Amino acid sequence: MACMDKVRRLCRTLASSLGGEVIVEAPIATGMGVFAPDAAWASATGAEEVWIVYPQSKRCESFARGGRMERSAFAVDLADIFK
């Protein structure tokens, strides 16, 4: 249950900070296969970056077309999602 609370908190943070659509357990087709993240966020336009959230180790990784990024280009404070 604690993990789902974190997913709900992440979804609320993304929706309130960025607008767009938050999707829970959305299948995502990649070149490596289909993945089903706990939560996904999308704007009305194409993807600019991808975030991978690791709730157990309390960390996030951001990726853009050029590879891993040091931090997201979006102004979102994710500090409270792991509480």
mmCIF file as gemmi writes it, N, C-alpha and C atoms, coordinates in Angstrom:
data_model
loop_
_atom_site.group_PDB
_atom_site.id
_atom_site.type_symbol
_atom_site.label_atom_id
_atom_site.label_alt_id
_atom_site.label_comp_id
_atom_site.label_asym_id
_atom_site.label_entity_id
_atom_site.label_seq_id
_atom_site.pdbx_PDB_ins_code
_atom_site.Cartn_x
_atom_site.Cartn_y
_atom_site.Cartn_z
_atom_site.occupancy
_atom_site.B_iso_or_equiv
_atom_site.pdbx_formal_charge
_atom_site.auth_seq_id
_atom_site.auth_asym_id
_atom_site.pdbx_PDB_model_num
ATOM 1 N N . MET Axp A 1 ? 0.802 -1.197 0 1 0 ? 1 A 1
ATOM 2 C CA . MET Axp A 1 ? 0 0 0 1 0 ? 1 A 1
ATOM 3 C C . MET Axp A 1 ? 0.848 1.266 0 1 0 ? 1 A 1
ATOM 4 N N . ALA Axp A 2 ? 1.971 1.237 0.716 1 0 ? 2 A 1
ATOM 5 C CA . ALA Axp A 2 ? 2.826 2.422 0.789 1 0 ? 2 A 1
ATOM 6 C C . ALA Axp A 2 ? 3.305 2.834 -0.596 1 0 ? 2 A 1
ATOM 7 N N . CYS Axp A 3 ? 3.596 1.859 -1.443 1 0 ? 3 A 1
ATOM 8 C CA . CYS Axp A 3 ? 4.045 2.165 -2.81 1 0 ? 3 A 1
ATOM 9 C C . CYS Axp A 3 ? 2.937 2.865 -3.589 1 0 ? 3 A 1
ATOM 10 N N . MET Axp A 4 ? 1.702 2.408 -3.451 1 0 ? 4 A 1
ATOM 11 C CA . MET Axp A 4 ? 0.593 3.043 -4.174 1 0 ? 4 A 1
ATOM 12 C C . MET Axp A 4 ? 0.35 4.459 -3.665 1 0 ? 4 A 1
ATOM 13 N N . ASP Axp A 5 ? 0.567 4.698 -2.369 1 0 ? 5 A 1
ATOM 14 C CA . ASP Axp A 5 ? 0.457 6.061 -1.843 1 0 ? 5 A 1
ATOM 15 C C . ASP Axp A 5 ? 1.475 6.969 -2.519 1 0 ? 5 A 1
ATOM 16 N N . LYS Axp A 6 ? 2.677 6.46 -2.721 1 0 ? 6 A 1
ATOM 17 C CA . LYS Axp A 6 ? 3.722 7.238 -3.396 1 0 ? 6 A 1
ATOM 18 C C . LYS Axp A 6 ? 3.352 7.5 -4.851 1 0 ? 6 A 1
ATOM 19 N N . VAL Axp A 7 ? 2.76 6.506 -5.504 1 0 ? 7 A 1
ATOM 20 C CA . VAL Axp A 7 ? 2.327 6.682 -6.894 1 0 ? 7 A 1
ATOM 21 C C . VAL Axp A 7 ? 1.237 7.739 -6.963 1 0 ? 7 A 1
ATOM 22 N N . ARG Axp A 8 ? 0.271 7.69 -6.053 1 0 ? 8 A 1
ATOM 23 C CA . ARG Axp A 8 ? -0.796 8.705 -6.038 1 0 ? 8 A 1
ATOM 24 C C . ARG Axp A 8 ? -0.226 10.096 -5.792 1 0 ? 8 A 1
ATOM 25 N N . ARG Axp A 9 ? 0.734 10.206 -4.863 1 0 ? 9 A 1
ATOM 26 C CA . ARG Axp A 9 ? 1.359 11.5 -4.57 1 0 ? 9 A 1
ATOM 27 C C . ARG Axp A 9 ? 2.112 12.016 -5.8 1 0 ? 9 A 1
ATOM 28 N N . LEU Axp A 10 ? 2.828 11.128 -6.486 1 0 ? 10 A 1
ATOM 29 C CA . LEU Axp A 10 ? 3.525 11.511 -7.71 1 0 ? 10 A 1
ATOM 30 C C . LEU Axp A 10 ? 2.536 11.986 -8.765 1 0 ? 10 A 1
ATOM 31 N N . CYS Axp A 11 ? 1.437 11.278 -8.93 1 0 ? 11 A 1
ATOM 32 C CA . CYS Axp A 11 ? 0.421 11.666 -9.928 1 0 ? 11 A 1
ATOM 33 C C . CYS Axp A 11 ? -0.156 13.041 -9.617 1 0 ? 11 A 1
ATOM 34 N N . ARG Axp A 12 ? -0.459 13.303 -8.349 1 0 ? 12 A 1
ATOM 35 C CA . ARG Axp A 12 ? -0.987 14.619 -7.968 1 0 ? 12 A 1
ATOM 36 C C . ARG Axp A 12 ? 0.036 15.717 -8.233 1 0 ? 12 A 1
ATOM 37 N N . THR Axp A 13 ? 1.304 15.448 -7.906 1 0 ? 13 A 1
ATOM 38 C CA . THR Axp A 13 ? 2.364 16.435 -8.123 1 0 ? 13 A 1
ATOM 39 C C . THR Axp A 13 ? 2.519 16.75 -9.603 1 0 ? 13 A 1
ATOM 40 N N . LEU Axp A 14 ? 2.555 15.717 -10.433 1 0 ? 14 A 1
ATOM 41 C CA . LEU Axp A 14 ? 2.704 15.929 -11.877 1 0 ? 14 A 1
ATOM 42 C C . LEU Axp A 14 ? 1.522 16.697 -12.448 1 0 ? 14 A 1
ATOM 43 N N . ALA Axp A 15 ? 0.314 16.299 -12.093 1 0 ? 15 A 1
ATOM 44 C CA . ALA Axp A 15 ? -0.879 16.952 -12.633 1 0 ? 15 A 1
ATOM 45 C C . ALA Axp A 15 ? -0.964 18.411 -12.199 1 0 ? 15 A 1
ATOM 46 N N . SER Axp A 16 ? -0.68 18.696 -10.929 1 0 ? 16 A 1
ATOM 47 C CA . SER Axp A 16 ? -0.799 20.074 -10.457 1 0 ? 16 A 1
ATOM 48 C C . SER Axp A 16 ? 0.338 20.958 -10.972 1 0 ? 16 A 1
ATOM 49 N N . SER Axp A 17 ? 1.512 20.387 -11.182 1 0 ? 17 A 1
ATOM 50 C CA . SER Axp A 17 ? 2.661 21.183 -11.636 1 0 ? 17 A 1
ATOM 51 C C . SER Axp A 17 ? 2.698 21.374 -13.148 1 0 ? 17 A 1
ATOM 52 N N . LEU Axp A 18 ? 2.306 20.331 -13.878 1 0 ? 18 A 1
ATOM 53 C CA . LEU Axp A 18 ? 2.499 20.35 -15.331 1 0 ? 18 A 1
ATOM 54 C C . LEU Axp A 18 ? 1.221 20.312 -16.149 1 0 ? 18 A 1
ATOM 55 N N . GLY Axp A 19 ? 0.087 20.023 -15.527 1 0 ? 19 A 1
ATOM 56 C CA . GLY Axp A 19 ? -1.14 19.834 -16.309 1 0 ? 19 A 1
ATOM 57 C C . GLY Axp A 19 ? -1.021 18.536 -17.064 1 0 ? 19 A 1
ATOM 58 N N . GLY Axp A 20 ? -1.507 18.491 -18.284 1 0 ? 20 A 1
ATOM 59 C CA . GLY Axp A 20 ? -1.397 17.281 -19.093 1 0 ? 20 A 1
ATOM 60 C C . GLY Axp A 20 ? -2.201 16.128 -18.528 1 0 ? 20 A 1
ATOM 61 N N . GLU Axp A 21 ? -1.829 14.923 -18.89 1 0 ? 21 A 1
ATOM 62 C CA . GLU Axp A 21 ? -2.542 13.722 -18.488 1 0 ? 21 A 1
ATOM 63 C C . GLU Axp A 21 ? -1.643 12.811 -17.67 1 0 ? 21 A 1
ATOM 64 N N . VAL Axp A 22 ? -2.132 12.332 -16.546 1 0 ? 22 A 1
ATOM 65 C CA . VAL Axp A 22 ? -1.438 11.331 -15.749 1 0 ? 22 A 1
ATOM 66 C C . VAL Axp A 22 ? -2.138 10.005 -15.981 1 0 ? 22 A 1
ATOM 67 N N . ILE Axp A 23 ? -1.369 8.992 -16.325 1 0 ? 23 A 1
ATOM 68 C CA . ILE Axp A 23 ? -1.915 7.678 -16.649 1 0 ? 23 A 1
ATOM 69 C C . ILE Axp A 23 ? -1.291 6.658 -15.702 1 0 ? 23 A 1
ATOM 70 N N . VAL Axp A 24 ? -2.112 5.831 -15.081 1 0 ? 24 A 1
ATOM 71 C CA . VAL Axp A 24 ? -1.631 4.813 -14.162 1 0 ? 24 A 1
ATOM 72 C C . VAL Axp A 24 ? -1.538 3.482 -14.905 1 0 ? 24 A 1
ATOM 73 N N . GLU Axp A 25 ? -0.405 2.797 -14.747 1 0 ? 25 A 1
ATOM 74 C CA . GLU Axp A 25 ? -0.136 1.496 -15.362 1 0 ? 25 A 1
ATOM 75 C C . GLU Axp A 25 ? -0.388 1.498 -16.876 1 0 ? 25 A 1
ATOM 76 N N . ALA Axp A 26 ? 0.166 2.494 -17.535 1 0 ? 26 A 1
ATOM 77 C CA . ALA Axp A 26 ? 0.013 2.628 -18.983 1 0 ? 26 A 1
ATOM 78 C C . ALA Axp A 26 ? 1.083 1.815 -19.705 1 0 ? 26 A 1
ATOM 79 N N . PRO Axp A 27 ? 0.697 0.94 -20.648 1 0 ? 27 A 1
ATOM 80 C CA . PRO Axp A 27 ? 1.723 0.211 -21.4 1 0 ? 27 A 1
ATOM 81 C C . PRO Axp A 27 ? 2.472 1.162 -22.336 1 0 ? 27 A 1
ATOM 82 N N . ILE Axp A 28 ? 3.801 1.048 -22.343 1 0 ? 28 A 1
ATOM 83 C CA . ILE Axp A 28 ? 4.633 1.9 -23.188 1 0 ? 28 A 1
ATOM 84 C C . ILE Axp A 28 ? 5.507 1 -24.052 1 0 ? 28 A 1
ATOM 85 N N . ALA Axp A 29 ? 5.347 1.103 -25.367 1 0 ? 29 A 1
ATOM 86 C CA . ALA Axp A 29 ? 6.136 0.294 -26.301 1 0 ? 29 A 1
ATOM 87 C C . ALA Axp A 29 ? 7.469 0.977 -26.551 1 0 ? 29 A 1
ATOM 88 N N . THR Axp A 30 ? 8.555 0.224 -26.371 1 0 ? 30 A 1
ATOM 89 C CA . THR Axp A 30 ? 9.901 0.736 -26.617 1 0 ? 30 A 1
ATOM 90 C C . THR Axp A 30 ? 10.618 -0.244 -27.54 1 0 ? 30 A 1
ATOM 91 N N . GLY Axp A 31 ? 11.795 0.125 -27.952 1 0 ? 31 A 1
ATOM 92 C CA . GLY Axp A 31 ? 12.601 -0.776 -28.768 1 0 ? 31 A 1
ATOM 93 C C . GLY Axp A 31 ? 13.041 -2.022 -28.019 1 0 ? 31 A 1
ATOM 94 N N . MET Axp A 32 ? 12.952 -1.993 -26.699 1 0 ? 32 A 1
ATOM 95 C CA . MET Axp A 32 ? 13.356 -3.134 -25.866 1 0 ? 32 A 1
ATOM 96 C C . MET Axp A 32 ? 12.16 -3.963 -25.395 1 0 ? 32 A 1
ATOM 97 N N . GLY Axp A 33 ? 10.957 -3.594 -25.805 1 0 ? 33 A 1
ATOM 98 C CA . GLY Axp A 33 ? 9.759 -4.326 -25.388 1 0 ? 33 A 1
ATOM 99 C C . GLY Axp A 33 ? 8.723 -3.39 -24.796 1 0 ? 33 A 1
ATOM 100 N N . VAL Axp A 34 ? 7.693 -3.978 -24.223 1 0 ? 34 A 1
ATOM 101 C CA . VAL Axp A 34 ? 6.615 -3.196 -23.622 1 0 ? 34 A 1
ATOM 102 C C . VAL Axp A 34 ? 6.848 -3.116 -22.118 1 0 ? 34 A 1
ATOM 103 N N . PHE Axp A 35 ? 6.764 -1.901 -21.583 1 0 ? 35 A 1
ATOM 104 C CA . PHE Axp A 35 ? 6.932 -1.666 -20.156 1 0 ? 35 A 1
ATOM 105 C C . PHE Axp A 35 ? 5.632 -1.111 -19.595 1 0 ? 35 A 1
ATOM 106 N N . ALA Axp A 36 ? 5.338 -1.413 -18.344 1 0 ? 36 A 1
ATOM 107 C CA . ALA Axp A 36 ? 4.129 -0.907 -17.685 1 0 ? 36 A 1
ATOM 108 C C . ALA Axp A 36 ? 4.524 -0.192 -16.398 1 0 ? 36 A 1
ATOM 109 N N . PRO Axp A 37 ? 4.823 1.107 -16.49 1 0 ? 37 A 1
ATOM 110 C CA . PRO Axp A 37 ? 5.197 1.848 -15.289 1 0 ? 37 A 1
ATOM 111 C C . PRO Axp A 37 ? 3.988 2.047 -14.374 1 0 ? 37 A 1
ATOM 112 N N . ASP Axp A 38 ? 4.241 2.29 -13.097 1 0 ? 38 A 1
ATOM 113 C CA . ASP Axp A 38 ? 3.153 2.569 -12.161 1 0 ? 38 A 1
ATOM 114 C C . ASP Axp A 38 ? 2.397 3.826 -12.562 1 0 ? 38 A 1
ATOM 115 N N . ALA Axp A 39 ? 3.128 4.831 -13.062 1 0 ? 39 A 1
ATOM 116 C CA . ALA Axp A 39 ? 2.507 6.087 -13.473 1 0 ? 39 A 1
ATOM 117 C C . ALA Axp A 39 ? 3.263 6.664 -14.65 1 0 ? 39 A 1
ATOM 118 N N . ALA Axp A 40 ? 2.524 7.321 -15.532 1 0 ? 40 A 1
ATOM 119 C CA . ALA Axp A 40 ? 3.124 8.003 -16.675 1 0 ? 40 A 1
ATOM 120 C C . ALA Axp A 40 ? 2.44 9.363 -16.809 1 0 ? 40 A 1
ATOM 121 N N . TRP Axp A 41 ? 3.166 10.344 -17.308 1 0 ? 41 A 1
ATOM 122 C CA . TRP Axp A 41 ? 2.617 11.667 -17.55 1 0 ? 41 A 1
ATOM 123 C C . TRP Axp A 41 ? 2.88 12.024 -18.996 1 0 ? 41 A 1
ATOM 124 N N . ALA Axp A 42 ? 1.921 12.681 -19.629 1 0 ? 42 A 1
ATOM 125 C CA . ALA Axp A 42 ? 2.094 13.104 -21.017 1 0 ? 42 A 1
ATOM 126 C C . ALA Axp A 42 ? 1.433 14.458 -21.233 1 0 ? 42 A 1
ATOM 127 N N . SER Axp A 43 ? 2.09 15.274 -22.047 1 0 ? 43 A 1
ATOM 128 C CA . SER Axp A 43 ? 1.48 16.533 -22.462 1 0 ? 43 A 1
ATOM 129 C C . SER Axp A 43 ? 0.72 16.261 -23.754 1 0 ? 43 A 1
ATOM 130 N N . ALA Axp A 44 ? 0.143 17.295 -24.31 1 0 ? 44 A 1
ATOM 131 C CA . ALA Axp A 44 ? -0.59 17.138 -25.57 1 0 ? 44 A 1
ATOM 132 C C . ALA Axp A 44 ? 0.365 16.961 -26.742 1 0 ? 44 A 1
ATOM 133 N N . THR Axp A 45 ? 1.619 17.331 -26.551 1 0 ? 45 A 1
ATOM 134 C CA . THR Axp A 45 ? 2.609 17.206 -27.615 1 0 ? 45 A 1
ATOM 135 C C . THR Axp A 45 ? 3.466 15.965 -27.388 1 0 ? 45 A 1
ATOM 136 N N . GLY Axp A 46 ? 4.443 15.737 -28.22 1 0 ? 46 A 1
ATOM 137 C CA . GLY Axp A 46 ? 5.31 14.565 -28.1 1 0 ? 46 A 1
ATOM 138 C C . GLY Axp A 46 ? 6.206 14.607 -26.874 1 0 ? 46 A 1
ATOM 139 N N . ALA Axp A 47 ? 6.772 13.469 -26.541 1 0 ? 47 A 1
ATOM 140 C CA . ALA Axp A 47 ? 7.626 13.368 -25.349 1 0 ? 47 A 1
ATOM 141 C C . ALA Axp A 47 ? 8.932 14.127 -25.552 1 0 ? 47 A 1
ATOM 142 N N . GLU Axp A 48 ? 9.31 14.901 -24.549 1 0 ? 48 A 1
ATOM 143 C CA . GLU Axp A 48 ? 10.591 15.599 -24.554 1 0 ? 48 A 1
ATOM 144 C C . GLU Axp A 48 ? 11.583 14.919 -23.623 1 0 ? 48 A 1
ATOM 145 N N . GLU Axp A 49 ? 11.059 14.312 -22.561 1 0 ? 49 A 1
ATOM 146 C CA . GLU Axp A 49 ? 11.922 13.581 -21.64 1 0 ? 49 A 1
ATOM 147 C C . GLU Axp A 49 ? 11.115 12.505 -20.927 1 0 ? 49 A 1
ATOM 148 N N . VAL Axp A 50 ? 11.835 11.58 -20.339 1 0 ? 50 A 1
ATOM 149 C CA . VAL Axp A 50 ? 11.242 10.464 -19.615 1 0 ? 50 A 1
ATOM 150 C C . VAL Axp A 50 ? 11.842 10.45 -18.219 1 0 ? 50 A 1
ATOM 151 N N . TRP Axp A 51 ? 11.006 10.201 -17.219 1 0 ? 51 A 1
ATOM 152 C CA . TRP Axp A 51 ? 11.47 10.068 -15.845 1 0 ? 51 A 1
ATOM 153 C C . TRP Axp A 51 ? 11.243 8.638 -15.398 1 0 ? 51 A 1
ATOM 154 N N . ILE Axp A 52 ? 12.219 8.075 -14.755 1 0 ? 52 A 1
ATOM 155 C CA . ILE Axp A 52 ? 12.059 6.767 -14.13 1 0 ? 52 A 1
ATOM 156 C C . ILE Axp A 52 ? 12.186 6.997 -12.631 1 0 ? 52 A 1
ATOM 157 N N . VAL Axp A 53 ? 11.142 6.604 -11.906 1 0 ? 53 A 1
ATOM 158 C CA . VAL Axp A 53 ? 11.091 6.812 -10.456 1 0 ? 53 A 1
ATOM 159 C C . VAL Axp A 53 ? 11.28 5.467 -9.768 1 0 ? 53 A 1
ATOM 160 N N . TYR Axp A 54 ? 12.218 5.429 -8.863 1 0 ? 54 A 1
ATOM 161 C CA . TYR Axp A 54 ? 12.521 4.218 -8.095 1 0 ? 54 A 1
ATOM 162 C C . TYR Axp A 54 ? 12.081 4.434 -6.649 1 0 ? 54 A 1
ATOM 163 N N . PRO Axp A 55 ? 10.842 4.051 -6.296 1 0 ? 55 A 1
ATOM 164 C CA . PRO Axp A 55 ? 10.325 4.34 -4.949 1 0 ? 55 A 1
ATOM 165 C C . PRO Axp A 55 ? 11.12 3.687 -3.825 1 0 ? 55 A 1
ATOM 166 N N . GLN Axp A 56 ? 11.595 2.474 -4.031 1 0 ? 56 A 1
ATOM 167 C CA . GLN Axp A 56 ? 12.299 1.791 -2.94 1 0 ? 56 A 1
ATOM 168 C C . GLN Axp A 56 ? 13.64 2.441 -2.619 1 0 ? 56 A 1
ATOM 169 N N . SER Axp A 57 ? 14.362 2.885 -3.642 1 0 ? 57 A 1
ATOM 170 C CA . SER Axp A 57 ? 15.646 3.549 -3.387 1 0 ? 57 A 1
ATOM 171 C C . SER Axp A 57 ? 15.5 5.071 -3.335 1 0 ? 57 A 1
ATOM 172 N N . LYS Axp A 58 ? 14.262 5.557 -3.47 1 0 ? 58 A 1
ATOM 173 C CA . LYS Axp A 58 ? 13.928 6.979 -3.344 1 0 ? 58 A 1
ATOM 174 C C . LYS Axp A 58 ? 14.764 7.86 -4.269 1 0 ? 58 A 1
ATOM 175 N N . ARG Axp A 59 ? 14.733 7.519 -5.547 1 0 ? 59 A 1
ATOM 176 C CA . ARG Axp A 59 ? 15.464 8.337 -6.518 1 0 ? 59 A 1
ATOM 177 C C . ARG Axp A 59 ? 14.708 8.392 -7.842 1 0 ? 59 A 1
ATOM 178 N N . CYS Axp A 60 ? 15.039 9.386 -8.645 1 0 ? 60 A 1
ATOM 179 C CA . CYS Axp A 60 ? 14.455 9.577 -9.972 1 0 ? 60 A 1
ATOM 180 C C . CYS Axp A 60 ? 15.584 9.766 -10.977 1 0 ? 60 A 1
ATOM 181 N N . GLU Axp A 61 ? 15.369 9.291 -12.185 1 0 ? 61 A 1
ATOM 182 C CA . GLU Axp A 61 ? 16.304 9.532 -13.284 1 0 ? 61 A 1
ATOM 183 C C . GLU Axp A 61 ? 15.533 10.172 -14.419 1 0 ? 61 A 1
ATOM 184 N N . SER Axp A 62 ? 16.136 11.133 -15.081 1 0 ? 62 A 1
ATOM 185 C CA . SER Axp A 62 ? 15.533 11.826 -16.218 1 0 ? 62 A 1
ATOM 186 C C . SER Axp A 62 ? 16.342 11.532 -17.476 1 0 ? 62 A 1
ATOM 187 N N . PHE Axp A 63 ? 15.636 11.286 -18.564 1 0 ? 63 A 1
ATOM 188 C CA . PHE Axp A 63 ? 16.269 10.999 -19.844 1 0 ? 63 A 1
ATOM 189 C C . PHE Axp A 63 ? 15.629 11.843 -20.936 1 0 ? 63 A 1
ATOM 190 N N . ALA Axp A 64 ? 16.433 12.284 -21.878 1 0 ? 64 A 1
ATOM 191 C CA . ALA Axp A 64 ? 15.962 12.97 -23.079 1 0 ? 64 A 1
ATOM 192 C C . ALA Axp A 64 ? 16.509 12.206 -24.282 1 0 ? 64 A 1
ATOM 193 N N . ARG Axp A 65 ? 16.248 12.708 -25.456 1 0 ? 65 A 1
ATOM 194 C CA . ARG Axp A 65 ? 16.727 12 -26.652 1 0 ? 65 A 1
ATOM 195 C C . ARG Axp A 65 ? 18.233 11.769 -26.629 1 0 ? 65 A 1
ATOM 196 N N . GLY Axp A 66 ? 18.979 12.69 -26.015 1 0 ? 66 A 1
ATOM 197 C CA . GLY Axp A 66 ? 20.431 12.585 -25.962 1 0 ? 66 A 1
ATOM 198 C C . GLY Axp A 66 ? 20.957 11.678 -24.862 1 0 ? 66 A 1
ATOM 199 N N . GLY Axp A 67 ? 20.077 11.114 -24.049 1 0 ? 67 A 1
ATOM 200 C CA . GLY Axp A 67 ? 20.509 10.232 -22.97 1 0 ? 67 A 1
ATOM 201 C C . GLY Axp A 67 ? 20.118 10.774 -21.604 1 0 ? 67 A 1
ATOM 202 N N . ARG Axp A 68 ? 20.787 10.26 -20.586 1 0 ? 68 A 1
ATOM 203 C CA . ARG Axp A 68 ? 20.467 10.626 -19.208 1 0 ? 68 A 1
ATOM 204 C C . ARG Axp A 68 ? 20.794 12.091 -18.942 1 0 ? 68 A 1
ATOM 205 N N . MET Axp A 69 ? 19.915 12.736 -18.184 1 0 ? 69 A 1
ATOM 206 C CA . MET Axp A 69 ? 20.078 14.14 -17.833 1 0 ? 69 A 1
ATOM 207 C C . MET Axp A 69 ? 20.397 14.244 -16.338 1 0 ? 69 A 1
ATOM 208 N N . GLU Axp A 70 ? 21.132 15.263 -15.957 1 0 ? 70 A 1
ATOM 209 C CA . GLU Axp A 70 ? 21.431 15.477 -14.545 1 0 ? 70 A 1
ATOM 210 C C . GLU Axp A 70 ? 20.167 15.833 -13.768 1 0 ? 70 A 1
ATOM 211 N N . ARG Axp A 71 ? 19.255 16.592 -14.407 1 0 ? 71 A 1
ATOM 212 C CA . ARG Axp A 71 ? 17.974 16.962 -13.792 1 0 ? 71 A 1
ATOM 213 C C . ARG Axp A 71 ? 16.966 17.249 -14.897 1 0 ? 71 A 1
ATOM 214 N N . SER Axp A 72 ? 15.714 17.203 -14.54 1 0 ? 72 A 1
ATOM 215 C CA . SER Axp A 72 ? 14.645 17.46 -15.497 1 0 ? 72 A 1
ATOM 216 C C . SER Axp A 72 ? 14.673 18.912 -15.96 1 0 ? 72 A 1
ATOM 217 N N . ALA Axp A 73 ? 14.253 19.142 -17.181 1 0 ? 73 A 1
ATOM 218 C CA . ALA Axp A 73 ? 14.123 20.503 -17.694 1 0 ? 73 A 1
ATOM 219 C C . ALA Axp A 73 ? 12.827 21.15 -17.209 1 0 ? 73 A 1
ATOM 220 N N . PHE Axp A 74 ? 11.915 20.338 -16.636 1 0 ? 74 A 1
ATOM 221 C CA . PHE Axp A 74 ? 10.639 20.851 -16.133 1 0 ? 74 A 1
ATOM 222 C C . PHE Axp A 74 ? 10.793 21.318 -14.687 1 0 ? 74 A 1
ATOM 223 N N . ALA Axp A 75 ? 10.107 22.386 -14.351 1 0 ? 75 A 1
ATOM 224 C CA . ALA Axp A 75 ? 10.162 22.944 -12.989 1 0 ? 75 A 1
ATOM 225 C C . ALA Axp A 75 ? 9.17 22.201 -12.1 1 0 ? 75 A 1
ATOM 226 N N . VAL Axp A 76 ? 9.561 21.006 -11.655 1 0 ? 76 A 1
ATOM 227 C CA . VAL Axp A 76 ? 8.703 20.196 -10.791 1 0 ? 76 A 1
ATOM 228 C C . VAL Axp A 76 ? 9.51 19.801 -9.558 1 0 ? 76 A 1
ATOM 229 N N . ASP Axp A 77 ? 8.923 20.025 -8.397 1 0 ? 77 A 1
ATOM 230 C CA . ASP Axp A 77 ? 9.58 19.646 -7.14 1 0 ? 77 A 1
ATOM 231 C C . ASP Axp A 77 ? 9.07 18.274 -6.731 1 0 ? 77 A 1
ATOM 232 N N . LEU Axp A 78 ? 9.907 17.263 -6.853 1 0 ? 78 A 1
ATOM 233 C CA . LEU Axp A 78 ? 9.532 15.897 -6.513 1 0 ? 78 A 1
ATOM 234 C C . LEU Axp A 78 ? 10.014 15.496 -5.116 1 0 ? 78 A 1
ATOM 235 N N . ALA Axp A 79 ? 10.482 16.445 -4.337 1 0 ? 79 A 1
ATOM 236 C CA . ALA Axp A 79 ? 11.066 16.132 -3.033 1 0 ? 79 A 1
ATOM 237 C C . ALA Axp A 79 ? 10.09 15.422 -2.093 1 0 ? 79 A 1
ATOM 238 N N . ASP Axp A 80 ? 8.813 15.733 -2.172 1 0 ? 80 A 1
ATOM 239 C CA . ASP Axp A 80 ? 7.839 15.166 -1.23 1 0 ? 80 A 1
ATOM 240 C C . ASP Axp A 80 ? 7.258 13.818 -1.658 1 0 ? 80 A 1
ATOM 241 N N . ILE Axp A 81 ? 7.583 13.334 -2.822 1 0 ? 81 A 1
ATOM 242 C CA . ILE Axp A 81 ? 6.929 12.095 -3.277 1 0 ? 81 A 1
ATOM 243 C C . ILE Axp A 81 ? 7.391 10.855 -2.533 1 0 ? 81 A 1
ATOM 244 N N . PHE Axp A 82 ? 8.516 10.917 -1.863 1 0 ? 82 A 1
ATOM 245 C CA . PHE Axp A 82 ? 9.036 9.734 -1.178 1 0 ? 82 A 1
ATOM 246 C C . PHE Axp A 82 ? 8.732 9.716 0.318 1 0 ? 82 A 1
ATOM 247 N N . LYS Axp A 83 ? 7.925 10.638 0.79 1 0 ? 83 A 1
ATOM 248 C CA . LYS Axp A 83 ? 7.604 10.679 2.23 1 0 ? 83 A 1
ATOM 249 C C . LYS Axp A 83 ? 6.601 9.607 2.585 1 0 ? 83 A 1
